[in-house]
Amino acid sequence: MNERFEKAAYTDLLSAVVGALEVPLPASATTDQAAYHRLLERRVSELQSALVLMLAYGADPWQFASVIRRRTDEAPVTYAPFKLTTDGADR
């Protein structure tokens, strides 16, 4: 793997990691807070297991980026995300 190719592969892997950890805050702090924490906990656990396997087997970073994205897609946000409005009323 040449240097540019390797750099692109690890950039893609890090992008997948960031995407997995981007969990929007819930619109309702009281009812959706538990769902937010469960989702974030699941994503962190999935991410950790994928990275442990990658380190153990030294596999292709692009392959693991795909695995991370697939696992992230399997655990979608199921609550209404918080949205900051410009009129001052937060939802």
ChimeraX commands (.cxc) that place a marker at each C-alpha (Angstrom):
marker #1 position 0.00,0.00,0.00 radius 0.5
marker #1 position 1.57,3.32,-1.02 radius 0.5
marker #1 position 1.58,6.25,1.39 radius 0.5
marker #1 position -1.28,8.21,-0.24 radius 0.5
marker #1 position -3.46,5.10,-0.45 radius 0.5
marker #1 position -2.74,4.22,3.19 radius 0.5
marker #1 position -3.46,7.78,4.34 radius 0.5
marker #1 position -6.79,7.77,2.49 radius 0.5
marker #1 position -7.70,4.41,4.04 radius 0.5
marker #1 position -7.06,5.63,7.58 radius 0.5
marker #1 position -8.83,8.94,6.89 radius 0.5
marker #1 position -11.88,6.93,5.80 radius 0.5
marker #1 position -11.65,4.78,8.93 radius 0.5
marker #1 position -11.47,7.83,11.20 radius 0.5
marker #1 position -14.41,9.37,9.33 radius 0.5
marker #1 position -16.44,6.21,10.04 radius 0.5
marker #1 position -15.47,6.39,13.73 radius 0.5
marker #1 position -16.58,10.03,13.96 radius 0.5
marker #1 position -19.83,9.21,12.16 radius 0.5
marker #1 position -20.57,6.38,14.58 radius 0.5
marker #1 position -20.10,8.69,17.57 radius 0.5
marker #1 position -22.24,11.51,16.16 radius 0.5
marker #1 position -25.46,10.83,18.03 radius 0.5
marker #1 position -27.83,13.82,18.08 radius 0.5
marker #1 position -29.22,14.97,21.40 radius 0.5
marker #1 position -32.91,14.16,21.87 radius 0.5
marker #1 position -35.57,16.84,21.54 radius 0.5
marker #1 position -37.10,15.83,24.86 radius 0.5
marker #1 position -34.62,15.58,27.70 radius 0.5
marker #1 position -37.02,13.67,29.92 radius 0.5
marker #1 position -38.50,10.98,27.67 radius 0.5
marker #1 position -35.74,10.38,25.12 radius 0.5
marker #1 position -32.68,10.65,27.34 radius 0.5
marker #1 position -32.62,6.90,28.08 radius 0.5
marker #1 position -32.89,6.09,24.36 radius 0.5
marker #1 position -30.01,8.48,23.63 radius 0.5
marker #1 position -27.76,6.82,26.21 radius 0.5
marker #1 position -28.66,3.29,25.02 radius 0.5
marker #1 position -27.89,4.23,21.41 radius 0.5
marker #1 position -24.60,5.90,22.30 radius 0.5
marker #1 position -23.61,2.94,24.50 radius 0.5
marker #1 position -24.39,0.48,21.70 radius 0.5
marker #1 position -22.41,2.46,19.14 radius 0.5
marker #1 position -19.39,2.76,21.42 radius 0.5
marker #1 position -19.51,-0.98,22.12 radius 0.5
marker #1 position -19.78,-1.84,18.40 radius 0.5
marker #1 position -16.98,0.58,17.60 radius 0.5
marker #1 position -14.72,-0.85,20.27 radius 0.5
marker #1 position -15.24,-4.43,19.09 radius 0.5
marker #1 position -14.51,-3.49,15.46 radius 0.5
marker #1 position -11.32,-1.64,16.42 radius 0.5
marker #1 position -10.14,-4.48,18.66 radius 0.5
marker #1 position -10.56,-6.92,15.77 radius 0.5
marker #1 position -8.74,-4.59,13.41 radius 0.5
marker #1 position -5.81,-4.26,15.80 radius 0.5
marker #1 position -5.71,-8.01,16.43 radius 0.5
marker #1 position -5.78,-9.02,12.78 radius 0.5
marker #1 position -4.30,-5.97,11.08 radius 0.5
marker #1 position -6.99,-5.95,8.42 radius 0.5
marker #1 position -7.69,-3.36,5.76 radius 0.5
marker #1 position -8.86,-0.05,7.28 radius 0.5
marker #1 position -11.37,0.42,4.45 radius 0.5
marker #1 position -12.93,-2.92,5.28 radius 0.5
marker #1 position -13.33,-1.93,8.92 radius 0.5
marker #1 position -14.68,1.49,7.95 radius 0.5
marker #1 position -17.38,-0.37,6.02 radius 0.5
marker #1 position -18.08,-2.62,9.00 radius 0.5
marker #1 position -18.39,0.39,11.31 radius 0.5
marker #1 position -20.75,2.18,8.91 radius 0.5
marker #1 position -22.90,-0.94,8.50 radius 0.5
marker #1 position -23.15,-1.41,12.28 radius 0.5
marker #1 position -23.99,2.29,12.70 radius 0.5
marker #1 position -26.77,1.97,10.12 radius 0.5
marker #1 position -28.17,-1.01,12.04 radius 0.5
marker #1 position -28.69,1.20,15.12 radius 0.5
marker #1 position -30.47,4.32,13.79 radius 0.5
marker #1 position -31.73,7.24,15.85 radius 0.5
marker #1 position -35.30,6.37,16.86 radius 0.5
marker #1 position -36.20,9.57,18.68 radius 0.5
marker #1 position -36.76,13.17,17.52 radius 0.5
marker #1 position -33.41,14.98,17.49 radius 0.5
marker #1 position -33.00,18.36,19.16 radius 0.5
marker #1 position -33.12,21.28,16.71 radius 0.5
marker #1 position -31.99,24.79,17.51 radius 0.5
marker #1 position -34.27,27.32,15.84 radius 0.5
marker #1 position -33.39,30.90,14.95 radius 0.5
marker #1 position -36.53,32.35,16.51 radius 0.5
marker #1 position -35.30,31.44,19.99 radius 0.5
marker #1 position -37.72,28.57,20.58 radius 0.5
marker #1 position -35.74,25.35,20.91 radius 0.5
marker #1 position -37.43,22.12,19.89 radius 0.5
marker link #1:1,2 radius 0.2
marker link #1:2,3 radius 0.2
marker link #1:3,4 radius 0.2
marker link #1:4,5 radius 0.2
marker link #1:5,6 radius 0.2
marker link #1:6,7 radius 0.2
marker link #1:7,8 radius 0.2
marker link #1:8,9 radius 0.2
marker link #1:9,10 radius 0.2
marker link #1:10,11 radius 0.2
marker link #1:11,12 radius 0.2
marker link #1:12,13 radius 0.2
marker link #1:13,14 radius 0.2
marker link #1:14,15 radius 0.2
marker link #1:15,16 radius 0.2
marker link #1:16,17 radius 0.2
marker link #1:17,18 radius 0.2
marker link #1:18,19 radius 0.2
marker link #1:19,20 radius 0.2
marker link #1:20,21 radius 0.2
marker link #1:21,22 radius 0.2
marker link #1:22,23 radius 0.2
marker link #1:23,24 radius 0.2
marker link #1:24,25 radius 0.2
marker link #1:25,26 radius 0.2
marker link #1:26,27 radius 0.2
marker link #1:27,28 radius 0.2
marker link #1:28,29 radius 0.2
marker link #1:29,30 radius 0.2
marker link #1:30,31 radius 0.2
marker link #1:31,32 radius 0.2
marker link #1:32,33 radius 0.2
marker link #1:33,34 radius 0.2
marker link #1:34,35 radius 0.2
marker link #1:35,36 radius 0.2
marker link #1:36,37 radius 0.2
marker link #1:37,38 radius 0.2
marker link #1:38,39 radius 0.2
marker link #1:39,40 radius 0.2
marker link #1:40,41 radius 0.2
marker link #1:41,42 radius 0.2
marker link #1:42,43 radius 0.2
marker link #1:43,44 radius 0.2
marker link #1:44,45 radius 0.2
marker link #1:45,46 radius 0.2
marker link #1:46,47 radius 0.2
marker link #1:47,48 radius 0.2
marker link #1:48,49 radius 0.2
marker link #1:49,50 radius 0.2
marker link #1:50,51 radius 0.2
marker link #1:51,52 radius 0.2
marker link #1:52,53 radius 0.2
marker link #1:53,54 radius 0.2
marker link #1:54,55 radius 0.2
marker link #1:55,56 radius 0.2
marker link #1:56,57 radius 0.2
marker link #1:57,58 radius 0.2
marker link #1:58,59 radius 0.2
marker link #1:59,60 radius 0.2
marker link #1:60,61 radius 0.2
marker link #1:61,62 radius 0.2
marker link #1:62,63 radius 0.2
marker link #1:63,64 radius 0.2
marker link #1:64,65 radius 0.2
marker link #1:65,66 radius 0.2
marker link #1:66,67 radius 0.2
marker link #1:67,68 radius 0.2
marker link #1:68,69 radius 0.2
marker link #1:69,70 radius 0.2
marker link #1:70,71 radius 0.2
marker link #1:71,72 radius 0.2
marker link #1:72,73 radius 0.2
marker link #1:73,74 radius 0.2
marker link #1:74,75 radius 0.2
marker link #1:75,76 radius 0.2
marker link #1:76,77 radius 0.2
marker link #1:77,78 radius 0.2
marker link #1:78,79 radius 0.2
marker link #1:79,80 radius 0.2
marker link #1:80,81 radius 0.2
marker link #1:81,82 radius 0.2
marker link #1:82,83 radius 0.2
marker link #1:83,84 radius 0.2
marker link #1:84,85 radius 0.2
marker link #1:85,86 radius 0.2
marker link #1:86,87 radius 0.2
marker link #1:87,88 radius 0.2
marker link #1:88,89 radius 0.2
marker link #1:89,90 radius 0.2
marker link #1:90,91 radius 0.2
view
